[in-house]
Amino acid sequence: MGIAFAVIAVIVLIILARSIRIASEWQRAVILRLGRFDHVAGPGLYLVFPVIDAVAQVIDLRIRTTVITAEQALTRDTVAVGVDAIVFWQVENAETAAVRIADYQQAIEQVAQTSLREMIGATDLSRLLSDRKTADEQLRRTITDKTSTWGVTARSVEIKDVSIPRELQDAMSRQAQAEREKDARVTLASAEKAIAEQILDAAKLYGTDPNALKLRQMNLLYEMNKERGTTVLIPTDMASSLGSVVALSRATRVDVP
């Protein structure tokens, strides 16, 4: 009797040892019972009964990344470009991911690759280069629409690099330089116009007030010579307007400090 009890106890322990499983916090185990889906187990301890139960797949629910590349893909305006992007995706429904598709990881890589080429073909080069956020969101929605039936969702997509032909790079560089030169010329013309208007206003003021013109002339002479300490000739009528300067004949020598 004791031997039979020991044998039974050993068998029970073996069954328990084979039945007890542990799933990590980010894992979900898809359990089949007699070949049919039964439940999703985890995280933590869960039981798998021998013979009647089987673990179909252990699904990782963490966000994962897939790098996709499209070389020599034509944009809507028929420019061949190369695009590198990263897809951040996550399994949201472990049951669907295990039951409805054989290899969801490979499938999402293929879907992301084809979706990238579709997005490039529907986008102009200028928009692809200048508005990457819109292209990222468009690509994310396209991938999610195709993978949601598998229980997989694209969280975000980031386009890393867009490469264009060397000849087109040179042409775009020349165009950008021409635009900058155009802007610089427009700015310079605006400044010259503003200066001319101020000079015209000043000329009108000097024309109506001779004293203002003389004061301006003396101020210019002072500014030009204040740091050099040179001797300059000032016309008598200008010297007379100072009131404190002694005029000598037609021109008077004045030391400018």
TORPA-189773 format. One record per residue: residue in one letter; residue number from 1; x, y, z of N, C-alpha, C in turn. Coordinates in steps of 0.2 Angstrom, whole numbers, plus 5000, padded with zeros to 4 digits. Example, Ala and Ser with C-alpha at 12.3 -4.5 7.8 and 13.67 -1.06 7.14 Angstrom:
{A; 1; {5066; 4972; 5039}; {5062; 4978; 5039}; {5066; 4984; 5039}}
{S; 2; {5064; 4989; 5035}; {5068; 4995; 5036}; {5064; 5000; 5039}}
# end
This chain:
{M; 1; {5004; 4994; 5000}; {5000; 5000; 5000}; {5004; 5006; 5000}}
{G; 2; {5010; 5006; 5004}; {5014; 5012; 5004}; {5018; 5013; 4998}}
{I; 3; {5020; 5007; 4995}; {5023; 5008; 4988}; {5019; 5011; 4983}}
{A; 4; {5012; 5009; 4983}; {5007; 5012; 4978}; {5006; 5019; 4979}}
{F; 5; {5006; 5021; 4985}; {5005; 5028; 4987}; {5011; 5032; 4985}}
{A; 6; {5017; 5029; 4986}; {5023; 5033; 4984}; {5023; 5034; 4976}}
{V; 7; {5021; 5028; 4973}; {5021; 5029; 4965}; {5016; 5034; 4963}}
{I; 8; {5010; 5034; 4966}; {5005; 5039; 4964}; {5008; 5046; 4965}}
{A; 9; {5011; 5047; 4971}; {5014; 5053; 4973}; {5019; 5056; 4968}}
{V; 10; {5023; 5051; 4966}; {5028; 5053; 4961}; {5025; 5055; 4954}}
{I; 11; {5020; 5051; 4952}; {5017; 5053; 4946}; {5014; 5060; 4946}}
{V; 12; {5010; 5061; 4952}; {5007; 5068; 4953}; {5012; 5073; 4953}}
{L; 13; {5018; 5072; 4956}; {5023; 5077; 4956}; {5026; 5078; 4949}}
{I; 14; {5027; 5073; 4945}; {5029; 5074; 4938}; {5024; 5077; 4934}}
{I; 15; {5018; 5076; 4935}; {5013; 5079; 4931}; {5012; 5087; 4933}}
{L; 16; {5013; 5088; 4939}; {5013; 5095; 4941}; {5019; 5099; 4939}}
{A; 17; {5025; 5095; 4939}; {5031; 5098; 4936}; {5030; 5100; 4929}}
{R; 18; {5027; 5096; 4925}; {5026; 5097; 4918}; {5020; 5102; 4917}}
{S; 19; {5016; 5103; 4922}; {5010; 5107; 4921}; {5011; 5114; 4922}}
{I; 20; {5015; 5115; 4927}; {5016; 5122; 4930}; {5021; 5126; 4925}}
{R; 21; {5019; 5132; 4923}; {5023; 5136; 4919}; {5023; 5143; 4921}}
{I; 22; {5027; 5147; 4919}; {5028; 5154; 4922}; {5029; 5158; 4916}}
{A; 23; {5025; 5164; 4915}; {5025; 5169; 4910}; {5027; 5175; 4913}}
{S; 24; {5032; 5178; 4910}; {5034; 5185; 4912}; {5029; 5190; 4911}}
{E; 25; {5030; 5196; 4914}; {5025; 5201; 4914}; {5023; 5203; 4907}}
{W; 26; {5027; 5203; 4902}; {5026; 5205; 4896}; {5024; 5199; 4891}}
{Q; 27; {5023; 5193; 4894}; {5021; 5187; 4890}; {5014; 5185; 4891}}
{R; 28; {5011; 5182; 4886}; {5005; 5179; 4886}; {5005; 5172; 4882}}
{A; 29; {5003; 5167; 4886}; {5003; 5160; 4883}; {4996; 5159; 4880}}
{V; 30; {4996; 5157; 4874}; {4990; 5155; 4871}; {4989; 5147; 4872}}
{I; 31; {4984; 5145; 4875}; {4982; 5138; 4877}; {4977; 5135; 4873}}
{L; 32; {4979; 5129; 4870}; {4974; 5125; 4866}; {4972; 5119; 4870}}
{R; 33; {4966; 5118; 4870}; {4964; 5112; 4874}; {4960; 5107; 4869}}
{L; 34; {4963; 5101; 4868}; {4961; 5096; 4863}; {4961; 5100; 4856}}
{G; 35; {4966; 5104; 4855}; {4966; 5107; 4848}; {4962; 5113; 4847}}
{R; 36; {4958; 5115; 4852}; {4954; 5121; 4851}; {4957; 5127; 4856}}
{F; 37; {4956; 5133; 4854}; {4958; 5138; 4858}; {4954; 5138; 4864}}
{D; 38; {4957; 5139; 4870}; {4954; 5138; 4877}; {4955; 5145; 4880}}
{H; 39; {4961; 5147; 4881}; {4961; 5154; 4885}; {4969; 5156; 4884}}
{V; 40; {4970; 5163; 4886}; {4976; 5166; 4886}; {4978; 5166; 4893}}
{A; 41; {4984; 5163; 4895}; {4987; 5163; 4902}; {4993; 5168; 4903}}
{G; 42; {4994; 5170; 4909}; {4999; 5175; 4911}; {4997; 5182; 4912}}
{P; 43; {5001; 5186; 4915}; {5008; 5184; 4917}; {5008; 5180; 4924}}
{G; 44; {5013; 5177; 4926}; {5014; 5173; 4932}; {5013; 5166; 4931}}
{L; 45; {5011; 5162; 4936}; {5010; 5155; 4935}; {5004; 5153; 4932}}
{Y; 46; {5004; 5148; 4928}; {4998; 5145; 4925}; {4999; 5137; 4923}}
{L; 47; {4994; 5134; 4923}; {4994; 5126; 4922}; {4993; 5124; 4915}}
{V; 48; {4996; 5119; 4913}; {4995; 5116; 4906}; {4994; 5109; 4908}}
{F; 49; {4989; 5106; 4907}; {4988; 5099; 4908}; {4990; 5095; 4903}}
{P; 50; {4994; 5090; 4904}; {4997; 5085; 4899}; {4992; 5082; 4895}}
{V; 51; {4994; 5081; 4889}; {4990; 5077; 4884}; {4984; 5081; 4881}}
{I; 52; {4980; 5084; 4886}; {4974; 5088; 4883}; {4976; 5095; 4882}}
{D; 53; {4981; 5098; 4885}; {4983; 5105; 4884}; {4989; 5106; 4880}}
{A; 54; {4990; 5111; 4876}; {4996; 5113; 4873}; {4997; 5121; 4872}}
{V; 55; {5003; 5123; 4873}; {5004; 5130; 4872}; {5006; 5131; 4865}}
{A; 56; {5001; 5135; 4862}; {5001; 5136; 4854}; {5007; 5141; 4853}}
{Q; 57; {5007; 5146; 4857}; {5012; 5151; 4856}; {5013; 5156; 4862}}
{V; 58; {5019; 5158; 4864}; {5020; 5163; 4869}; {5021; 5170; 4866}}
{I; 59; {5016; 5174; 4867}; {5016; 5181; 4863}; {5020; 5186; 4868}}
{D; 60; {5024; 5190; 4865}; {5028; 5196; 4868}; {5023; 5202; 4867}}
{L; 61; {5021; 5205; 4872}; {5017; 5211; 4871}; {5020; 5218; 4871}}
{R; 62; {5027; 5217; 4872}; {5031; 5223; 4872}; {5031; 5227; 4865}}
{I; 63; {5032; 5233; 4865}; {5033; 5237; 4858}; {5039; 5234; 4855}}
{R; 64; {5039; 5233; 4849}; {5045; 5230; 4845}; {5046; 5235; 4839}}
{T; 65; {5052; 5234; 4836}; {5054; 5238; 4831}; {5056; 5234; 4824}}
{T; 66; {5054; 5237; 4819}; {5056; 5234; 4812}; {5059; 5239; 4808}}
{V; 67; {5064; 5238; 4805}; {5067; 5243; 4800}; {5065; 5241; 4793}}
{I; 68; {5063; 5246; 4789}; {5061; 5244; 4783}; {5064; 5249; 4778}}
{T; 69; {5065; 5247; 4772}; {5069; 5251; 4767}; {5066; 5250; 4760}}
{A; 70; {5066; 5256; 4757}; {5063; 5256; 4750}; {5068; 5259; 4745}}
{E; 71; {5071; 5255; 4741}; {5076; 5258; 4736}; {5073; 5259; 4729}}
{Q; 72; {5075; 5265; 4726}; {5073; 5266; 4719}; {5065; 5266; 4719}}
{A; 73; {5062; 5269; 4724}; {5055; 5269; 4723}; {5053; 5276; 4720}}
{L; 74; {5048; 5276; 4716}; {5046; 5282; 4712}; {5041; 5286; 4716}}
{T; 75; {5042; 5292; 4717}; {5037; 5296; 4720}; {5031; 5298; 4715}}
{R; 76; {5026; 5302; 4717}; {5021; 5303; 4713}; {5023; 5308; 4707}}
{D; 77; {5028; 5312; 4708}; {5031; 5316; 4703}; {5037; 5312; 4699}}
{T; 78; {5037; 5306; 4700}; {5042; 5301; 4696}; {5049; 5303; 4697}}
{V; 79; {5051; 5303; 4704}; {5058; 5304; 4706}; {5059; 5298; 4710}}
{A; 80; {5065; 5295; 4708}; {5067; 5289; 4711}; {5071; 5291; 4718}}
{V; 81; {5068; 5288; 4723}; {5071; 5290; 4730}; {5072; 5283; 4734}}
{G; 82; {5077; 5284; 4739}; {5077; 5278; 4743}; {5075; 5281; 4750}}
{V; 83; {5071; 5277; 4754}; {5069; 5279; 4760}; {5070; 5273; 4765}}
{D; 84; {5072; 5275; 4771}; {5073; 5271; 4777}; {5069; 5273; 4783}}
{A; 85; {5065; 5268; 4786}; {5061; 5270; 4791}; {5061; 5265; 4796}}
{I; 86; {5058; 5266; 4802}; {5057; 5262; 4808}; {5050; 5261; 4810}}
{V; 87; {5047; 5255; 4810}; {5040; 5254; 4813}; {5040; 5252; 4820}}
{F; 88; {5037; 5255; 4824}; {5036; 5253; 4831}; {5029; 5250; 4832}}
{W; 89; {5029; 5243; 4833}; {5023; 5240; 4833}; {5022; 5236; 4839}}
{Q; 90; {5016; 5233; 4840}; {5014; 5230; 4847}; {5008; 5225; 4845}}
{V; 91; {5009; 5219; 4848}; {5003; 5214; 4848}; {4998; 5216; 4854}}
{E; 92; {4992; 5218; 4852}; {4987; 5220; 4856}; {4982; 5214; 4858}}
{N; 93; {4982; 5209; 4854}; {4977; 5203; 4855}; {4981; 5197; 4854}}
{A; 94; {4983; 5194; 4859}; {4987; 5188; 4859}; {4984; 5182; 4855}}
{E; 95; {4977; 5181; 4857}; {4973; 5176; 4854}; {4973; 5177; 4846}}
{T; 96; {4972; 5183; 4844}; {4971; 5184; 4837}; {4978; 5183; 4833}}
{A; 97; {4983; 5185; 4836}; {4990; 5185; 4833}; {4992; 5178; 4833}}
{A; 98; {4990; 5173; 4837}; {4992; 5166; 4837}; {4988; 5162; 4833}}
{V; 99; {4981; 5164; 4832}; {4977; 5159; 4829}; {4976; 5161; 4822}}
{R; 100; {4976; 5168; 4820}; {4974; 5170; 4813}; {4980; 5170; 4808}}
{I; 101; {4986; 5171; 4811}; {4991; 5171; 4806}; {4997; 5167; 4809}}
{A; 102; {5001; 5164; 4804}; {5006; 5159; 4806}; {5012; 5163; 4809}}
{D; 103; {5014; 5168; 4806}; {5020; 5172; 4808}; {5019; 5179; 4808}}
{Y; 104; {5016; 5182; 4813}; {5014; 5189; 4813}; {5020; 5194; 4812}}
{Q; 105; {5026; 5192; 4815}; {5032; 5196; 4814}; {5034; 5197; 4807}}
{Q; 106; {5035; 5191; 4804}; {5036; 5191; 4797}; {5031; 5195; 4792}}
{A; 107; {5025; 5194; 4794}; {5019; 5197; 4790}; {5020; 5205; 4791}}
{I; 108; {5021; 5207; 4797}; {5021; 5214; 4798}; {5027; 5218; 4794}}
{E; 109; {5032; 5214; 4794}; {5038; 5216; 4790}; {5036; 5217; 4783}}
{Q; 110; {5033; 5212; 4780}; {5031; 5212; 4773}; {5026; 5218; 4772}}
{V; 111; {5021; 5218; 4776}; {5016; 5224; 4776}; {5019; 5231; 4776}}
{A; 112; {5023; 5232; 4781}; {5027; 5238; 4782}; {5031; 5240; 4775}}
{Q; 113; {5034; 5235; 4772}; {5038; 5236; 4767}; {5034; 5238; 4761}}
{T; 114; {5028; 5235; 4759}; {5024; 5237; 4754}; {5020; 5243; 4755}}
{S; 115; {5019; 5244; 4761}; {5015; 5251; 4763}; {5020; 5257; 4762}}
{L; 116; {5026; 5256; 4764}; {5031; 5261; 4762}; {5031; 5263; 4755}}
{R; 117; {5032; 5258; 4751}; {5032; 5260; 4744}; {5025; 5263; 4741}}
{E; 118; {5020; 5261; 4744}; {5013; 5264; 4742}; {5013; 5271; 4744}}
{M; 119; {5016; 5272; 4750}; {5016; 5279; 4753}; {5020; 5284; 4748}}
{I; 120; {5026; 5281; 4746}; {5030; 5285; 4742}; {5027; 5286; 4735}}
{G; 121; {5024; 5281; 4732}; {5021; 5282; 4726}; {5015; 5287; 4726}}
{A; 122; {5012; 5288; 4732}; {5006; 5293; 4732}; {5008; 5300; 4735}}
{T; 123; {5015; 5301; 4736}; {5017; 5307; 4739}; {5022; 5311; 4734}}
{D; 124; {5022; 5317; 4733}; {5027; 5321; 4730}; {5033; 5322; 4734}}
{L; 125; {5039; 5322; 4730}; {5045; 5323; 4733}; {5046; 5329; 4738}}
{S; 126; {5043; 5334; 4736}; {5044; 5340; 4740}; {5040; 5339; 4747}}
{R; 127; {5035; 5336; 4747}; {5031; 5335; 4753}; {5035; 5329; 4757}}
{L; 128; {5037; 5325; 4754}; {5041; 5319; 4757}; {5047; 5322; 4761}}
{L; 129; {5050; 5327; 4758}; {5056; 5330; 4761}; {5055; 5335; 4766}}
{S; 130; {5049; 5339; 4765}; {5048; 5344; 4770}; {5043; 5343; 4775}}
{D; 131; {5038; 5338; 4774}; {5033; 5336; 4779}; {5033; 5329; 4781}}
{R; 132; {5039; 5327; 4785}; {5039; 5320; 4786}; {5034; 5317; 4791}}
{K; 133; {5032; 5322; 4796}; {5027; 5320; 4801}; {5021; 5317; 4798}}
{T; 134; {5019; 5321; 4793}; {5013; 5319; 4789}; {5014; 5312; 4786}}
{A; 135; {5019; 5311; 4783}; {5021; 5305; 4779}; {5021; 5299; 4785}}
{D; 136; {5024; 5301; 4790}; {5025; 5296; 4796}; {5018; 5293; 4798}}
{E; 137; {5013; 5298; 4799}; {5007; 5296; 4801}; {5003; 5293; 4796}}
{Q; 138; {5003; 5295; 4790}; {5000; 5291; 4784}; {5002; 5284; 4784}}
{L; 139; {5009; 5283; 4784}; {5011; 5276; 4784}; {5009; 5272; 4790}}
{R; 140; {5009; 5275; 4796}; {5007; 5271; 4802}; {4999; 5269; 4801}}
{R; 141; {4995; 5274; 4799}; {4988; 5272; 4798}; {4987; 5266; 4793}}
{T; 142; {4991; 5267; 4787}; {4991; 5261; 4782}; {4993; 5255; 4785}}
{I; 143; {4998; 5254; 4789}; {5000; 5248; 4791}; {4995; 5245; 4796}}
{T; 144; {4993; 5250; 4801}; {4988; 5247; 4806}; {4981; 5245; 4803}}
{D; 145; {4979; 5248; 4797}; {4973; 5246; 4794}; {4974; 5238; 4791}}
{K; 146; {4980; 5237; 4789}; {4981; 5230; 4787}; {4983; 5225; 4792}}
{T; 147; {4985; 5227; 4798}; {4987; 5222; 4803}; {4982; 5222; 4809}}
{S; 148; {4978; 5226; 4809}; {4973; 5226; 4815}; {4969; 5219; 4815}}
{T; 149; {4968; 5216; 4810}; {4964; 5210; 4810}; {4968; 5204; 4812}}
{W; 150; {4975; 5205; 4813}; {4979; 5200; 4816}; {4981; 5202; 4823}}
{G; 151; {4978; 5207; 4826}; {4979; 5209; 4833}; {4985; 5213; 4834}}
{V; 152; {4988; 5216; 4829}; {4994; 5219; 4829}; {4993; 5227; 4827}}
{T; 153; {4996; 5231; 4830}; {4995; 5238; 4829}; {5002; 5242; 4828}}
{A; 154; {5002; 5246; 4823}; {5008; 5250; 4823}; {5007; 5256; 4827}}
{R; 155; {5012; 5257; 4832}; {5011; 5263; 4837}; {5014; 5269; 4833}}
{S; 156; {5019; 5269; 4830}; {5022; 5275; 4827}; {5027; 5272; 4821}}
{V; 157; {5028; 5277; 4817}; {5033; 5276; 4811}; {5037; 5282; 4811}}
{E; 158; {5044; 5281; 4810}; {5048; 5287; 4809}; {5053; 5286; 4803}}
{I; 159; {5052; 5290; 4798}; {5056; 5290; 4792}; {5063; 5293; 4794}}
{K; 160; {5068; 5289; 4794}; {5075; 5291; 4796}; {5079; 5295; 4790}}
{D; 161; {5078; 5292; 4784}; {5082; 5296; 4779}; {5079; 5295; 4772}}
{V; 162; {5079; 5300; 4768}; {5077; 5300; 4761}; {5082; 5302; 4757}}
{S; 163; {5085; 5298; 4753}; {5090; 5299; 4748}; {5088; 5300; 4741}}
{I; 164; {5090; 5305; 4738}; {5088; 5307; 4731}; {5094; 5307; 4727}}
{P; 165; {5094; 5307; 4720}; {5099; 5306; 4715}; {5104; 5312; 4716}}
{R; 166; {5110; 5311; 4715}; {5115; 5317; 4715}; {5114; 5323; 4711}}
{E; 167; {5111; 5321; 4705}; {5110; 5327; 4700}; {5104; 5331; 4703}}
{L; 168; {5099; 5328; 4706}; {5094; 5331; 4708}; {5096; 5335; 4715}}
{Q; 169; {5100; 5333; 4718}; {5103; 5336; 4724}; {5106; 5343; 4722}}
{D; 170; {5110; 5342; 4717}; {5114; 5348; 4714}; {5109; 5353; 4712}}
{A; 171; {5104; 5351; 4708}; {5098; 5356; 4705}; {5095; 5359; 4711}}
{M; 172; {5093; 5355; 4716}; {5089; 5358; 4722}; {5094; 5363; 4726}}
{S; 173; {5100; 5362; 4726}; {5105; 5366; 4729}; {5105; 5373; 4726}}
{R; 174; {5106; 5372; 4719}; {5106; 5379; 4715}; {5100; 5383; 4716}}
{Q; 175; {5094; 5379; 4716}; {5088; 5382; 4717}; {5087; 5386; 4723}}
{A; 176; {5089; 5382; 4729}; {5089; 5386; 4735}; {5094; 5392; 4736}}
{Q; 177; {5100; 5391; 4732}; {5104; 5397; 4732}; {5101; 5403; 4729}}
{A; 178; {5098; 5401; 4723}; {5095; 5407; 4719}; {5089; 5410; 4723}}
{E; 179; {5085; 5406; 4727}; {5080; 5409; 4731}; {5083; 5413; 4737}}
{R; 180; {5089; 5411; 4740}; {5092; 5415; 4745}; {5095; 5422; 4742}}
{E; 181; {5098; 5421; 4736}; {5100; 5427; 4733}; {5094; 5432; 4731}}
{K; 182; {5089; 5429; 4729}; {5083; 5433; 4727}; {5080; 5437; 4734}}
{D; 183; {5080; 5433; 4739}; {5078; 5436; 4745}; {5083; 5442; 4748}}
{A; 184; {5089; 5441; 4747}; {5094; 5446; 4749}; {5093; 5452; 4745}}
{R; 185; {5092; 5451; 4738}; {5092; 5457; 4734}; {5085; 5461; 4736}}
{V; 186; {5080; 5457; 4737}; {5074; 5461; 4739}; {5075; 5465; 4746}}
{T; 187; {5078; 5461; 4750}; {5080; 5465; 4757}; {5084; 5471; 4756}}
{L; 188; {5089; 5470; 4751}; {5093; 5476; 4750}; {5090; 5482; 4747}}
{A; 189; {5085; 5480; 4742}; {5081; 5485; 4738}; {5077; 5489; 4743}}
{S; 190; {5074; 5485; 4748}; {5069; 5488; 4753}; {5073; 5493; 4757}}
{A; 191; {5079; 5491; 4759}; {5083; 5495; 4763}; {5085; 5501; 4760}}
{E; 192; {5087; 5501; 4753}; {5089; 5507; 4749}; {5083; 5511; 4748}}
{K; 193; {5077; 5508; 4748}; {5071; 5513; 4747}; {5070; 5517; 4753}}
{A; 194; {5071; 5513; 4759}; {5069; 5516; 4765}; {5075; 5522; 4766}}
{I; 195; {5081; 5521; 4765}; {5086; 5526; 4765}; {5085; 5532; 4761}}
{A; 196; {5083; 5530; 4755}; {5082; 5536; 4750}; {5076; 5540; 4752}}
{E; 197; {5071; 5537; 4755}; {5065; 5541; 4758}; {5067; 5545; 4764}}
{Q; 198; {5072; 5543; 4768}; {5074; 5547; 4774}; {5079; 5552; 4771}}
{I; 199; {5083; 5551; 4766}; {5087; 5556; 4763}; {5083; 5562; 4760}}
{L; 200; {5077; 5560; 4757}; {5073; 5565; 4753}; {5070; 5569; 4759}}
{D; 201; {5067; 5566; 4764}; {5064; 5570; 4770}; {5069; 5575; 4773}}
{A; 202; {5076; 5572; 4774}; {5081; 5577; 4776}; {5082; 5582; 4772}}
{A; 203; {5083; 5581; 4765}; {5084; 5586; 4760}; {5079; 5592; 4760}}
{K; 204; {5072; 5589; 4761}; {5067; 5594; 4761}; {5068; 5599; 4768}}
{L; 205; {5070; 5596; 4773}; {5071; 5599; 4779}; {5077; 5604; 4779}}
{Y; 206; {5082; 5602; 4776}; {5088; 5606; 4775}; {5086; 5612; 4770}}
{G; 207; {5082; 5611; 4765}; {5080; 5616; 4760}; {5076; 5621; 4763}}
{T; 208; {5073; 5620; 4768}; {5068; 5625; 4771}; {5072; 5628; 4777}}
{D; 209; {5077; 5625; 4780}; {5080; 5628; 4786}; {5088; 5628; 4785}}
{P; 210; {5091; 5633; 4782}; {5098; 5633; 4781}; {5102; 5632; 4787}}
{N; 211; {5100; 5634; 4793}; {5104; 5633; 4799}; {5105; 5625; 4801}}
{A; 212; {5099; 5622; 4799}; {5099; 5615; 4800}; {5105; 5611; 4796}}
{L; 213; {5105; 5614; 4790}; {5110; 5611; 4785}; {5117; 5612; 4787}}
{K; 214; {5118; 5619; 4790}; {5125; 5620; 4792}; {5127; 5616; 4798}}
{L; 215; {5122; 5615; 4803}; {5123; 5611; 4809}; {5125; 5604; 4807}}
{R; 216; {5121; 5601; 4802}; {5123; 5595; 4799}; {5130; 5594; 4796}}
{Q; 217; {5132; 5599; 4793}; {5138; 5599; 4790}; {5144; 5599; 4795}}
{M; 218; {5143; 5603; 4800}; {5148; 5603; 4805}; {5148; 5597; 4809}}
{N; 219; {5142; 5594; 4810}; {5142; 5587; 4814}; {5146; 5582; 4810}}
{L; 220; {5145; 5582; 4803}; {5149; 5577; 4799}; {5156; 5578; 4799}}
{L; 221; {5158; 5584; 4799}; {5165; 5586; 4800}; {5168; 5583; 4807}}
{Y; 222; {5164; 5585; 4812}; {5167; 5583; 4818}; {5167; 5575; 4819}}
{E; 223; {5162; 5572; 4816}; {5162; 5564; 4817}; {5168; 5561; 4813}}
{M; 224; {5169; 5564; 4807}; {5175; 5562; 4803}; {5182; 5563; 4806}}
{N; 225; {5182; 5568; 4810}; {5189; 5570; 4813}; {5190; 5569; 4820}}
{K; 226; {5185; 5567; 4824}; {5185; 5567; 4831}; {5190; 5562; 4834}}
{E; 227; {5191; 5557; 4830}; {5196; 5552; 4833}; {5203; 5553; 4830}}
{R; 228; {5204; 5557; 4825}; {5210; 5558; 4822}; {5214; 5564; 4824}}
{G; 229; {5210; 5569; 4827}; {5213; 5575; 4829}; {5216; 5579; 4824}}
{T; 230; {5214; 5579; 4817}; {5217; 5583; 4812}; {5214; 5590; 4811}}
{T; 231; {5217; 5594; 4807}; {5215; 5601; 4806}; {5211; 5601; 4800}}
{V; 232; {5205; 5604; 4800}; {5201; 5604; 4794}; {5199; 5611; 4792}}
{L; 233; {5198; 5613; 4786}; {5196; 5619; 4784}; {5188; 5620; 4784}}
{I; 234; {5185; 5625; 4787}; {5178; 5626; 4788}; {5176; 5633; 4784}}
{P; 235; {5172; 5633; 4780}; {5170; 5639; 4777}; {5168; 5644; 4782}}
{T; 236; {5169; 5651; 4780}; {5168; 5656; 4785}; {5160; 5656; 4787}}
{D; 237; {5156; 5655; 4782}; {5149; 5656; 4784}; {5147; 5650; 4789}}
{M; 238; {5150; 5644; 4789}; {5149; 5639; 4793}; {5152; 5641; 4800}}
{A; 239; {5158; 5644; 4800}; {5161; 5646; 4806}; {5157; 5651; 4810}}
{S; 240; {5155; 5656; 4806}; {5151; 5661; 4809}; {5145; 5658; 4813}}
{S; 241; {5142; 5653; 4810}; {5136; 5650; 4813}; {5137; 5647; 4820}}
{L; 242; {5144; 5645; 4821}; {5145; 5642; 4827}; {5145; 5648; 4833}}
{G; 243; {5146; 5654; 4831}; {5146; 5659; 4836}; {5152; 5659; 4841}}
{S; 244; {5155; 5654; 4842}; {5161; 5654; 4846}; {5168; 5653; 4842}}
{V; 245; {5167; 5652; 4835}; {5173; 5651; 4831}; {5175; 5657; 4827}}
{V; 246; {5181; 5659; 4827}; {5184; 5665; 4824}; {5185; 5663; 4817}}
{A; 247; {5182; 5667; 4812}; {5183; 5666; 4805}; {5189; 5670; 4803}}
{L; 248; {5193; 5667; 4799}; {5199; 5670; 4796}; {5198; 5670; 4788}}
{S; 249; {5197; 5676; 4785}; {5196; 5677; 4778}; {5191; 5672; 4776}}
{R; 250; {5192; 5668; 4770}; {5186; 5664; 4767}; {5186; 5657; 4771}}
{A; 251; {5192; 5655; 4774}; {5192; 5649; 4777}; {5196; 5650; 4784}}
{T; 252; {5194; 5646; 4789}; {5197; 5646; 4795}; {5200; 5639; 4797}}
{R; 253; {5206; 5639; 4800}; {5208; 5633; 4802}; {5206; 5632; 4810}}
{V; 254; {5203; 5626; 4811}; {5200; 5624; 4817}; {5203; 5617; 4819}}
{D; 255; {5206; 5616; 4825}; {5208; 5610; 4827}; {5202; 5606; 4830}}
{V; 256; {5201; 5600; 4827}; {5195; 5596; 4830}; {5198; 5591; 4835}}
{P; 257; {5196; 5591; 4841}; {5198; 5587; 4846}; {5197; 5579; 4844}}
# end
